[in-house]
Amino acid sequence: MKRLFIKEVLTGKYEGQQITVCGWVRTKRESKGLAFLTLSDGSAQDTLQLVVPGESSAVQELYRCNTGAAICTKGILKESPAKEQKYELEVSEIAVFGEADPEK
């Protein structure tokens, strides 16, 4: 599947479809069986929220997804229930291209 830029994704043209996006992790938080990552790829000022359900196999890669890590993700683009963003990606796969050690 072809990689899309975040600026393309945020147009909503791909809502309901499986897409691939790559970029750098800006933030990560985990809560109640879900993880939330904020992804930036430099194509737009805006970022894309990634939602990783606890049952997804992508959870196994979360420990490597610290701020600054370079990742590529696949998932379904959905309308977000949160007010902060219009769309979010429900992640099914994460590939880590480069880790960022928070201790360094």
C-alpha positions as CSV (number, residue, x, y, z in Angstrom):
1,M,0.0,0.0,0.0
2,K,1.3,3.5,-0.9
3,R,2.4,5.7,1.9
4,L,0.3,8.9,2.3
5,F,1.4,12.2,3.7
6,I,-0.5,13.6,6.7
7,K,-1.6,16.6,4.7
8,E,-3.4,14.2,2.3
9,V,-4.9,12.2,5.1
10,L,-6.4,15.2,6.8
11,T,-8.5,16.1,3.8
12,G,-10.8,13.2,4.8
13,K,-10.6,11.7,1.3
14,Y,-9.4,8.3,2.8
15,E,-11.9,8.0,5.6
16,G,-12.9,4.4,6.2
17,Q,-10.0,3.1,4.2
18,Q,-6.8,1.3,5.3
19,I,-3.9,3.6,4.8
20,T,-0.2,3.8,5.5
21,V,1.5,6.8,7.1
22,C,5.1,7.4,8.2
23,G,6.7,10.0,10.4
24,W,8.0,10.9,13.8
25,V,6.3,10.3,17.2
26,R,5.7,13.6,18.9
27,T,3.9,12.3,22.0
28,K,2.8,8.9,23.5
29,R,0.3,8.1,26.3
30,E,-1.3,4.9,27.4
31,S,-4.6,4.6,29.1
32,K,-7.1,1.8,29.8
33,G,-6.1,-0.7,27.1
34,L,-5.4,2.0,24.5
35,A,-2.4,3.9,23.4
36,F,-2.4,7.3,21.8
37,L,0.5,8.5,19.6
38,T,0.8,11.9,17.9
39,L,2.5,11.6,14.5
40,S,4.1,14.3,12.4
41,D,5.7,13.9,9.0
42,G,6.6,17.5,8.1
43,S,4.0,17.8,5.3
44,A,1.6,19.9,7.4
45,Q,1.6,21.9,10.6
46,D,-1.1,19.6,11.9
47,T,-0.4,16.1,13.3
48,L,-2.3,12.8,13.1
49,Q,-3.5,11.0,16.2
50,L,-2.9,7.3,16.2
51,V,-5.0,5.0,18.4
52,V,-3.6,1.6,19.2
53,P,-6.2,-0.8,20.7
54,G,-4.9,-3.1,23.4
55,E,-5.8,-6.2,21.3
56,S,-3.8,-5.0,18.2
57,S,-0.5,-6.7,17.5
58,A,1.0,-3.2,17.1
59,V,1.0,-3.0,21.0
60,Q,4.2,-5.1,20.9
61,E,6.1,-2.2,19.3
62,L,4.9,0.5,21.6
63,Y,7.9,0.3,24.0
64,R,10.0,1.4,21.0
65,C,7.8,4.3,20.1
66,N,9.2,7.1,22.3
67,T,9.1,10.8,21.3
68,G,11.3,11.2,18.2
69,A,11.1,7.6,17.0
70,A,10.6,7.2,13.3
71,I,7.7,4.9,12.5
72,C,5.5,3.6,9.7
73,T,1.9,2.6,10.6
74,K,-1.0,1.0,8.8
75,G,-4.6,1.2,9.9
76,I,-8.1,2.5,9.2
77,L,-8.8,6.2,9.1
78,K,-11.8,7.2,11.2
79,E,-13.6,10.3,12.2
80,S,-12.4,11.2,15.7
81,P,-14.8,11.6,18.6
82,A,-12.4,14.1,20.2
83,K,-12.7,17.8,19.6
84,E,-9.0,18.4,19.1
85,Q,-8.8,16.6,15.7
86,K,-11.1,15.6,12.9
87,Y,-9.6,12.3,12.1
88,E,-7.6,9.5,13.8
89,L,-5.9,6.4,12.6
90,E,-6.9,3.1,14.3
91,V,-3.6,1.3,14.0
92,S,-3.2,-2.4,13.1
93,E,0.6,-2.4,12.4
94,I,3.6,-0.4,13.5
95,A,7.1,-0.7,12.0
96,V,9.8,1.2,13.9
97,F,12.5,2.5,11.5
98,G,14.6,4.3,14.2
99,E,14.3,4.5,17.9
100,A,14.8,7.6,20.1
101,D,16.3,6.8,23.5
102,P,14.6,9.2,26.0
103,E,17.7,8.8,28.3
104,K,20.0,10.4,25.7
